[in-house]
Amino acid sequence: MQLRITHRGNELLTLPIELSTQVIDVKSSVANSLGLSPSDIILTVNGVYLEDSRSLKEYSVKEFGSLQLHLPINSQKIVSVRAVISPEEVHSIPLRSDSTVAALRSELNKRVSAQSFDPQNAFLIYSHYVLEDSRTLEEYGITDNAGITVAHTLDGGKLTPSEPYDYCTDFNEKSVLASGQKMIVVHFLVENGDPFTFMLDPTKPLRNVSRSIELKTGIPSTHQGYILSGVKVDPEKTPQELEIGDGESLYLNDGRVPEMYPTSPKNRDSDMVVIFDLGRHRIRMTVPGDCRVNEVIQALQTHHLLNGQRIDLFFNDIRLDPRKRLYEYGIINESVVNIGTQFL
């Protein structure tokens, strides 16, 4: 079976594991993958602490289920970076924040097809800096969800920084405003879409970039919402006022997704009421009988209790595939579906 390991809201690993596997062996696999000490690792599932001597089966862990990874405060921070090769190919790679760029390149090498290109001969770029293999991620201020561009030549040949290859046309002239204020790089994350990056004036309201976002995503400016760390932000405020730093990420919400809660059930065979359990709270929602899971997730993320958080849905302890429809899991009128948030 496949088991997902999440940490601080990010999915770090997917491990091939048997239900009979002991928790201590799972910890060893995680430790080997992330360069941690097994003794520093604490795993939980649905709020329950996993004891080393027990097996996953004793905790009713299911296929594609997730375990939450917790670390002591003095442990090395784990970050999940996005290596962007093309709009269609983005790899999420978990690393310790003190890892070198060479370690990132090595992990990328494991994920990229040899027929595509050789990552050893590519430039890795973050915030318009060419990353040096001997330096660490911390030195470049690379944090969770940072987007790193993988730039390679058509023939796969190795370039050197001395060769005339300009990754960012006129960047030096455009990155500093006339006032002397430096532009900042902000990554935008979109549900069911590719992430993208814009350079913003930190002294201008977020609303000023809405037209560019509309051209990029097709989301009308009047329906764009911005969420930072699970909280909606006022688009009339500036990145400076919102304390958005260089290289940080914003979640872009599409306000055209209908808010399907709370509504009165329609007496039609095609509609049903589903109860979504968030632990202390429950959300009743009327949805079409043939509704897809990802449509429900989008609607739930607009709810004030979630505010754009990344979530998973579970029914009878089975994680729902966003591409499938609710009825494929036997979900009927008044069924209770559990919401799993990825923020610890």
N, C-alpha and C positions, 0 to 999 in steps of 0.2 A: 504494500500500500504506500501511498505518497503522504507525507506529513509535512505541514508548513510550520516554520518557526518565525514568529513575529517579535519585534522589539520596538518599543516607543512608536507604535503605529505603522511601522514599515515591515513588510514581509522580507526577511533576510534570506531564508533558505527553504528549499524543498528537498526532503530526504526520503529515500526509499527505505521503509522500515516495516518490520513484521509486528503484528499485535503482541506476539510473545516476547518482544524485545524489552529488556529491563530499562528502567529510567536512567540508570547510571551509564548504560551503553549509548543511550540517546545523547546524554550530556557529553560523552567522549567524542561522538561524531560532530556535535556542534562546536566543541572546543577545538577539534582538529581543523574544522573548516574556517573558524574565525580567529584562530591563534590565541585562544583564551585558556585559562586553567579550569578544569572541570569543577574544582572546589569553589570557584567563584560563581558558578551557574546555578540559578534557581529557575525551575520550570513550573508553570501553572496551567491549568485548563479549567475554564469556567470558574475561576476564583479558587480552585482547589490546588494545594501544594502537592507536587509529585515527589514521592519518596523514592530514594535510590533503589531500594531492594524490590520494589513492586514493578509489575509489567504494565505496558500501555493498556492492555485488555482490561485490567482491573479498573481503569478510569473511563472505560467506554469510549475510547478515542476511535473516531471513524475515519474512513477514507477521505483524504483532502482536509481533514480536521486541522486545527492550528493549536500550537502550544505557544504560550507567551514566555519570552525570555526576560529574566530580570537579573541585574548585575549590581554589586555593591558600589557605593558612590566613589570609592577609590579605584574602581576598575577602569581599564582603558575604554573610552567611549567607542561605540560601534556606529558607523555612519553607512547609509545606503546611498551610493551615488549612481547616477544614470549616465551611462556611456552611450552617446548619440552618434550612430554611424550614418543613419539616414532617417527621414521621417517615418519610414516603415520598420526600421530596426533600431530598437532602444533596449539596452541591457541594464538591468538593475544589479549592482554588485555591492555586497556588504564587505566592509573593511574596517579595521581599527583606524582611528583617526591619526595615529602616529605611523601608519603604514607609508611606505615610500611610493612614489609614482611608479617605480619599477614593479612593485607588488601589484598595483592596479593593472599595469600592462600585462603582467603574467596571468592574472585572472581573466582579463579580456581575451587573451590568447586561447584560453580553454573554451570560450564561448563562441568565437568567430570561426566560421568555416575556412579551412585552409585554402579553398578555391577562391574566396573573396579577395583577401589581401592578407599580408603579414603584419599584425599589430606591432611587431618589433620595428617595422619600417614606417610607422605612422607617427604623426605629431598628435599629442593630447593637449587640448586647449581648454582653458577655463578663464572666464572673464577677460578674454583676449590676451591671456598669458600662455606662452608655450611652456608646458610643464617639464621640468628637468627630472630625469629618473632618480637622481640621488636625493632629491628633496622629499619632504613628507607632505601629506594632504593638509595637515595643520598649518604649515607654512604659507599655503595659498588660501587659507580661510575656507577650505572646502568643508561643507556641512551636509546634513541630511538633505536628500533630494536634489543636491547640486547636479547640474547638467554639464557633462564634460564632452566636448566635441572631439570625435576621432577623425582627423584629417589625413587622407592618404592620396597618393598619386594614382593616376589611371593605370600606369604600368607596374605599380607596386614598388617602384624604385625608392631608395632612401634619399630624402632631402636633408640638407643641413640648414640651420638658421641663416647661414651666410648667403644662401642662394636666394634669388629674387622671387620669393613666394609670399604674396600678401593675402593673409586670411581675412583681414578686416579692412576693406578699402577705406582710406581716409580716416581710420579710427582715431589716430593721434590728434587730428584736427577737430573731430566731431565729439570726442569724449569729454572735452572740457568746454563749458559754456563761456560766453563773453564775460559773464560776471565772475569767472574763476571757479564756479561751482562744478564739481566733477559729476558727470552722468553716472548712474548706477545700472547694473544689470539685474533684471528681475525675471524669474522663470514663472510662466503661467501653466498650471496643470488643469486639464479639461477632462471631464467625465466622457468616456467613449471617444476620445480624440487624442491627437498627438500633442505632447508638451511643446511649448515654443518660448522663445526668449526675446524680450525687448529691452532697449536702453531707455531709461526714463530720467527726466529732470526731477530730482528729489524735491524741488520747491514748487512744482506744479501739481494740481489735483489729478488724481487717478483718472477722472472723467476725461481728461485731455487725450488719453490714448484709446478711448472707446471706438473711434472711427477706424483706427488701425486694427484693433481687435476684431471689429465687425468684418473687415475685409479678409482677415486671416481665418476666422472661424465660421462666419456666416451668422453669428449671434447678433441681433440688432442691438444698438447701443442702449436702447430703452429697456432691454431685458438682461443686461449684463449685471451680475452681482459678484462681489469680491469677498473671499473668506480667508482670513489669516489665523492659523492655529485654531481652527474650529469656530471662529467668531466672525460674524459679518462686519464689514468695515464700511464706512461712509465714503463713497467715491468722490465726494467733494473735498476730502482731505488729501493732503500731500503725503508721499512716502516718508518725508521727514517727520510729519506729525504722527504718522502711524508707526514710526520707528522701524521702517522697512530698510534693511541694509543691503549693501551690494552683494549679489549672488543669492538672495533669498527667494522663496517661492510663494506665490499666491494661487489659491484655488479659484478658478473662474466658474461661476454658476450660471446656467442658462435658465432665466426666469420664465421661458415659454413652457417649461415642463409643468403640466397642470398639477395644482395642489389637490390631491384626491382625498383629502381628509379635512375636517370630518364631514361627511356627507350622509344623507339619509339613503338607506338601501333602496335601489330601484327594483321594483317588482318585475324584473325581466330575467329570463333564464341566463342571459349572457353576463349578468352582474352578480357579484358575491361580496360579502363582508369578510375581511380577513383581520384578525387581531394580531398586532405586532408587539411582542413583549420585550421591553427594554430593561427589565429588572424591577425598578421602583415604579415605572410608568408603563402604561399600555396605550397604543395608538390604534384606533379603529379606522379602517380605511375601506371604502367601497371601490372595487377594481373590476375591470372586465374579466370574464372567466378565462379568456385566452391571453391575458396579460403576460408579458415577459418579465422575468426576474429583474433585469436591468432597468426596466421602466419603473418598477416598484421602488428600487433602490434610489433612483433619481428623485422620485416624489418624496420619499422619506428624508432624503438629505436636505430638503427645503424646510423640514419641520424645525420649529424653534428648539426642540430638545436635542437635535443633532447638529444643526448649523453647518452642513457640508462635510461632516466627518466621514472618513472612509469606513464602510460597514460591510459585514457579511450577513447573510440570512441563513437560518438553519430551521429545518423541519424534521422532527423525529431524529434529531442529532445528525442529520445529513446536511452538508453545506450545499446551498442552491447555486447551480451554475447560472451566471447572469444571462447566458445565451438561451436558456430553456424557458418554457412557460410554466406557470404555477401548477396547472393541472397535471403536468408530467410527474409531479411529486405527490399526487393524490391530495392536493390542497383544495378544500371545498369550502362552502359557506360556513362562517364562524370558526374556521381552523385557526390555531394559534401558532404563529411563526416567531421564532426567537431572533432578536437582533444582536449581533456581536460587533461591538465597536473595536477599532484597532488602536485606540488611544488608551494607554495604561494609566 
